[in-house]
């Protein structure tokens, strides 16, 4: 390509970049962020929360020496903003805190690092649960949420474990023996190094690489031990084919589940319950169960524990409408609204699916008759907009693949998504200016 400029280029009057020019622009970063940007809404929401439990864990005070801790408002706002942007990497958030104006505005000049950001995401599950409860309770007090009717649905989220990490019990025992021997060998090696350095005036400190290797070995041994425990639990539950039970050595809580595309991969089951009127998430549960059967009664118990209210109706699909689940829900005053399981099969055999069947209890008979009424069949049509809306929104924001391991940390990630979804709904309802 020729470097000579054409006649038009030489004669055209244009403004070109001058990157060596020194400018002094005394502008506050607050002036550079639009007044209606959603980061300001995130910050106002966080400021409205009761963050006393987060501050109680901070040990540095005015009377104690030490580096100042990062304000919890900053870290909470960073994760809410990152979830809004579909970011799940602590390193990416850390990078944006140095290059992205919005994240720089949230930090307000406070220095953060990816390790602190990463730890904060999963270290406060109970506190995040309390934030969800208090924020929804505030909406109940304002009249936005009634909890008279809820919808519940689950989704499979890909776990941070490979399919090849699943092993049977004999292989797990062998791997655990080798992992334990490796940890003992490392400990013996470190002990010898410490003894050889006792005579040195200035013995060398353990390198970060050695410390990381020791930590990785211990964590692997612990994960395999957990995998053995989970394997024993699964073997106790199975009546046959106990020897075929496999658990993952990288994420013992993950299970092979059938995904939306029909494939089977390691995943966890994330359950959201939503209020039918406000469409906000009111309950969150994460488990390793590959089916939604039996998930409704625990969610009703959770809602009662959180808000002291039992919903009058629950909109769920047929996977939830097992006989035990319907019986437990109806016994506490919650009417199950769902399609009747195996309806087509019963019709093919000349039976009415809305009439009592041979093994039905009284509660399930009432459920069958209820779903024969046009009123409840019309009510069931609301289920997708109530129960499936949060799942779709969270998937669009990245809740498809976990970067962390374990049900506790997975619950933390699900709570961040629930809080973010509710924040957007609160803005839509006018609960946040």
N, C-alpha and C positions, 0 to 999 in steps of 0.2 A: 504494500500500500504506500502510495506516495505521501511524503510529509509536507509537500508544498501546498499552500492554501490557494484555493481558486479565487478568481476575481470577485465573485460574490461574497466569499468568506472574508476577503481583505477589506471590502468596502461596506459590509453590513455593520450597522451599529447595534451591538448586543451587549448584555451584561454578563460577564464571565466570572467564575468563582475566583476569589483571591484568598487563599487559605493561609497565607503568611501574615496577613494584616492583623495587628493586635487591636482588639476592641475591648473596651471596658463598659460592660452593661450591668449596672447595679440593679438587678431584678431578683426578687425573691422567687423561689421555686413555686410557691403557692400561686403567684401571678401567671405562671406558665401553664397551669392546669386549668382547663375550662371549668366554669362554675357548675355546670350540669354533668360533669363526668361521673361515671358510676363509682369511681374510687372514693369519691366524697360520700356517696351513699353508704358504701361499705364501712367507711370510718365512722359515720354517724351511728350506724347500726352497732358497731363494736363498742362505741362509747356509751351506748344505752344499756349495755349488758352489765351484770354484776360480776366483776372480775376479782372479787376479794379472794376466792379460793386460789387463783393463780398467784396473787401477791403474797399470800401466806407462805408459799414455798420458797420465796426469795430470801436468802439469808443475809445478803449484803444490805446494811442499813447505814444511816448517817453516823452511827456510833461504832461501826465496824469497818475495818480496813478491807480493801478489796476492790476489784474492778466492778463498775456498775453493771447490773443486769439489763438486758434488753426488755423494754416495756412489753408486757403481754399483748397490749393493743396492737403493737406493730406486727408481731408474729401471727396473731389471729387474722389481722387484715391481709397480710401477705398470702396466707393460705386461702382465704376466701377469694381474694382477687385472682390468685393463680387458678383456683378451681373454676372461676368464671371464664377464664381464658383457656381452659382445657389443659393446664400445665400440671403434671404430677411429679416432676423432677425437682428435687431441692437444689441441685446444681444449676438448673436453668433459672430458678427463682433468684438464686444468688447472683447469677450473671446479669439478670435484668435489674437487680438492685444497683448495679453499677452503670448500666447503659440505657435503661428504659425510664423515661421521665415519670411515668405513673408510679412505678415501684420505688423510684427515688423519692417521690413525694410522700409515699407511705412511710418510708424509713426516716425522712426528715433529717438527714445527716447522721443518723445512727448507723454504725458499722455492724453488719451481720455477716455470718459465714454459713456455708451450706450445711455444716455438721449440726449447728444449732437449729437451723430451719428444719432439717430432716428429723432430729430428735423430737422437736416440738409437735410434729404432725401426729405422732403415735403415743406420746408419753402421757397424754391427758384425756384418756377415753371417758372416765367418769365425769370430768369437768365438762367435756363436750356434750355428754348426755344431759348434764344439768342445764347447759345453755339451750339445748333443744327443748327441754321441758319448760324452762322459764319463758322462752320466747313464744312458744305455743300457748302457754298459760296466759301470757299477756294478751294474745289475740282472742282467747276465750273471754277474758275480762272485758275487752273492747267490743265483743259481739261479732267478730269476724268468723270465729270458729265455734261450732256448736257441739261437734262430736256425736250428733244424733245418728249420723250415718257415715260409715267409713268404707273405703275400698282397699283391698290388699292384693299385692301381686309380687312375685319374686323374679329374679333374673340371675342367670349364671354368669359370674365374672371370672375370667381366666386367672388362675393362680400363678404365682411366681415359682413354678415347678415344672420341670420337663417330664414328658410322658415316660422317658427312659429311667426316671429316678424312682419308679415304683418297684418295690422288691417284696418277695415273699418272706415269711418268718425265718426260715433257715438261712437265707442270704443276709437278712438283717442282723442276725446273731453273729454271723461271720464278719460282717462289716463293722459291727460294734466292737468286736474283739480287736480287730486291726486298728480301729480309730483310738480305742483306749490305750493300746500299746504305743501308738504314735505319740499320744499326749504324755504318757509316762516317760518315753524316750526324750522328748523335748524338755520336760521338767528335769530329768537327770542331767542333760547337757547344760542347761542353764545353771544348775546347782554346781557343776564342775567349773563352769566359767566364773561363777561368783567366788568359789574357793581359790581359784588361781589368781584372782584379782585382789584378794585380801591383803597381799603384801605390797601392792602398788600404792604409792602416795596419792595418785589421782586415777583410780580405776575407771576404765571407759564405761559409759552408761550404755544400757541396752538400746540398740538402734530401733527406729520406728518399724523397720522391716521385720526385725526379729519379734518385736511385740505383736505386730500384725499376724505373723505366722503362728505364734502361740495362741492368740485369740481365735484365729480361724480353725485351728485344730481342736480347741476346746468346744467351740460352737458346733462343729461337725459331729463330735462325739455326743454332745447333748441332743442334737437333732435326731441322730440315729436311735438314741435311747428313747426319745419321744415317739419315734416311728414304731419302735417295738411295743410301746405301751398302747398306741392306737391300734396296732395290729391285733393285740390281745383283745381289745374291746370289740373290734369288728368280728373277730372269730367267735366271741361269746354270743354275738347277736345272730350269727348265721346258723341255721339248722343243718345245712349241708354245704359241701364244697368249702370247708373251712381252710383247706390247704391252698386254695386258690386266692385267698385274701392277700392283697398287696397294699402297701403304704409307701408314701414318698419319703426319701431320705433328705430332701431339701426343704419340703414343707409338709410335715406330718399331718396337718389339719386339712390339707387339700384332698379332694376326692375326684375320681373320674366321673364326669357328668356329661349328659347329652346336651350339646349346645344348640343354639338356634338354627345353625346351618346343617344340623343332623349329625355332625361329628361328635366324637367323645374325647374330651380333654380334661386335664386337671383344673378344677374350678372350686369356687365357694358359692353358696346360695345366699344372695342378698335380698332381704325382705323389707319392703316399704309399706306402711299403712298410711293412708291419706284421708283427710276430712273431705266429705263429699261436697260441702258448700264452698269452702275456701280453697280447696285443692292444695293444701299444704301438708307436708309429711309430719305425722304425729307419732310414728313409731318406727324403729329400726332394729333389725335382727340379722345377724350373719351366722351361718352354720355350714357344716360340711355335709348336710343332707341333700341328696340329689333329687328329692321329691318335695312338692309343696303340701302333701298330705300331712295333717296334724299340725300345721303352722298357724292356723287361726286362733285356737284357744290360748297359746302362749302370748300372741300379740294382744288379745283382749286383756289378758292379765297385765301385760306391760302398760297398756293405756290406762287401766284402772290405777296402777301403781303411780303412774306419772301425774295424772290429772284428777283422780278420784271419780271418774265417769266411765260407765259401761255403755258403749254405743247401742242404739236400739236396733240397727240393721248393719249387716256387713255384706258388701258386694264383692264376691269372689268367683273365680272360675270353678269348673267341676272338680279340678284336682284337689281343692280344699274341702269339698263337700263329702268327706268320708263320714261314716256313721258315727264314729267316736267324736270327731270334731263337731259335727252338727249337734250331737247330744250335749256336749260340754258347753257349746255356745248358747244353745237354747235354754239350758238349765240356769244360766246367769242372766237371761233376759235379752239376749241378742239374737234377732231373727236372721238366719242365713238366707241370702238371696243369690241363687246360683242356678245354672242348668243342672238338671237331674242326671247324675252319672249313669251310663249304660242305657240311655233312653232308647236309642235306635235298636240296640240288641234286644231289649224287652219287647219293642214293637214287632220285631221280626218273629218273635215267639208268640205273638198274639196277646201280649199283656199290656196293660195301661201303666206307663211309668209313674203316673201321678196317684196310683192307688197303692195301698200297703202291700209290701212283698213279704215273703215268708220270714226273713230274718230281721225285719225292721223293728226298731223300738218305737215308742210313742212319739218321741221328738222327731225322728226321721219320717214318720208317717205325716206329721204336721208339716214338715218341710216339703214333702212331695205334693201334698194338697195345696199348699200355698203357691207353689210355682206353677200350678195349673191355672191360676187366676190371671187375667189379662193385666191387672194393675201391677203385679210383681214382675210379669214378663216384660212390661214396658219399663219398669224401674231398673231391671237388669241391663237394659241398653245403655245406662249411664256408666257402667263399669269401666269400659276402656278409657273414657275421659277422666275418670277418677283414679283408677288403680294403675293404668299403664302410662299415664302422662309423666309421673316422676321418673319411671324407669327409662323412658325414651329420652328425656331431657338429660339425665345423668349419663346415659350412654353417649349422647352427643358431646358431653363435656369430658369424655375420657374414661368413664367408669366401665371399661371393657377389659383392661389388663392391669393386674396389681403389680406394683414394684416392691412390695414388702411381703413378709411371710408370717403366717399365724393368724388365727381368728381374731385375736385382740387388736392387732394392728389393722386387719381388714375392716374391723368394726369402726376404728377411728377414721379410715378413709371414707367409709359409707356415711359416717356422721358429718364429715366435712361437706360431702355432696348434698346431704339432706339440709344442712344449714344454708348452703349456697342457694339451693332450689327455693327454700322458704323465703330467703331474702328477696329473691326476684318476685315471688308471689306477694310479699308484703308491699313492695313497691307498686305492683299492679293494683293492689287493693287500696292503696293510699294510706297504709298503716305506717309507712316511712315517707317523709316529705323529700 
